[in-house]
Amino acid sequence: MDYPGFVYSGLIAIGGLVGFLKAGSMASLASGVTFGGLMALAAKRASDNPANVHLAFGVSIMLLILIGSRFYNSGKFMPAGLVSGLSLIMAIRYGARLI
C-alpha cells in the first residue's frame, strides 16, 4: 500500500480547501481537488503495482514546478514552501522507483 502517496494526496486536497476557505480562491480549490485526486489515483495504481508510478512521478514533478515557482517568487514557506518540499521528496521517491 502506498501510504505516503495517499497522505500526500490528502494534504494537497486539504491545502486547496484551506486556500478556498481562507482567501476565497476558487483556483486553489480546483487545483487542490484536481491534483489531490490525480495523486490519489496514482497512489492507488502504485499500490496495485509498485512499478506503476509514472502518473505519481508526473503529478509530483508538476506540483514541484508550479508551486516551486510560487515559493521562489514569494519566499513564503507556508504553503508554497511546504508543498514544494513535499513534492520534491515524492518526486525523488517515485523517480527512484522508475530507475
C-alpha positions in Angstrom: 0.0 0.0 0.0 1.4 3.4 -1.0 0.6 5.2 2.3 2.9 8.2 1.6 1.2 8.8 -1.7 -2.3 8.7 -0.1 -1.1 11.1 2.7 0.4 13.4 0.1 -2.8 13.4 -2.0 -4.8 14.2 1.1 -2.5 17.1 2.0 -2.8 18.6 -1.5 -6.6 18.4 -1.4 -6.9 19.8 2.1 -4.5 22.6 1.1 -6.8 23.6 -1.8 -9.8 23.6 0.6 -7.9 25.7 3.1 -6.9 28.2 0.4 -10.5 28.5 -0.6 -11.8 28.9 2.9 -9.1 31.5 3.9 -8.9 33.5 0.7 -12.0 32.5 -1.2 -9.7 31.3 -4.0 -11.6 29.0 -6.4 -8.3 28.4 -8.2 -6.9 26.9 -5.0 -9.9 24.7 -4.5 -10.0 23.5 -8.1 -6.2 22.8 -8.3 -6.2 21.2 -4.9 -9.0 18.8 -5.7 -7.7 18.1 -9.1 -4.1 17.4 -8.1 -5.1 15.7 -4.9 -7.5 13.4 -6.9 -4.9 12.6 -9.5 -2.4 11.8 -6.8 -4.9 9.5 -5.0 -5.4 7.7 -8.3 -1.7 7.5 -8.8 -1.2 6.1 -5.2 -3.9 3.5 -5.9 -2.2 2.5 -9.1 1.2 2.3 -7.3 -0.4 0.2 -4.5 -1.8 -2.3 -7.1 1.5 -2.5 -9.0 4.6 -0.9 -7.3 6.3 -0.4 -10.7 3.3 1.7 -12.0 4.5 5.1 -10.7 4.5 7.1 -13.9 1.4 9.2 -13.0 2.6 9.7 -9.4 6.0 10.9 -10.6 4.4 13.2 -13.2 2.0 14.8 -10.7 4.8 15.3 -8.2 7.0 17.0 -10.8 4.1 19.2 -12.0 3.4 20.3 -8.4 7.1 20.8 -7.8 7.4 23.1 -10.8 4.1 25.0 -10.3 4.3 25.5 -6.6 8.1 25.7 -6.5 7.9 28.8 -8.8 5.4 30.4 -6.4 7.7 29.6 -3.5 10.7 31.1 -5.4 8.8 34.3 -6.2 7.2 34.8 -2.8 9.8 33.3 -0.4 7.0 32.3 1.9 7.3 28.8 3.5 3.5 28.4 4.0 2.0 27.0 1.9 4.2 27.1 -1.1 7.5 26.1 0.6 5.9 23.1 2.3 4.2 21.8 -0.8 7.4 22.3 -2.8 9.4 20.4 -0.3 6.8 17.5 -0.1 6.7 17.5 -3.9 10.5 17.2 -4.1 10.5 14.3 -1.7 7.8 12.5 -3.5 9.4 13.1 -6.9 12.6 11.6 -5.7 10.8 8.7 -4.1 8.9 7.9 -7.3 11.8 8.7 -9.5 13.9 6.2 -7.7 11.3 3.6 -8.3 11.4 4.3 -12.1 15.1 3.6 -12.2 
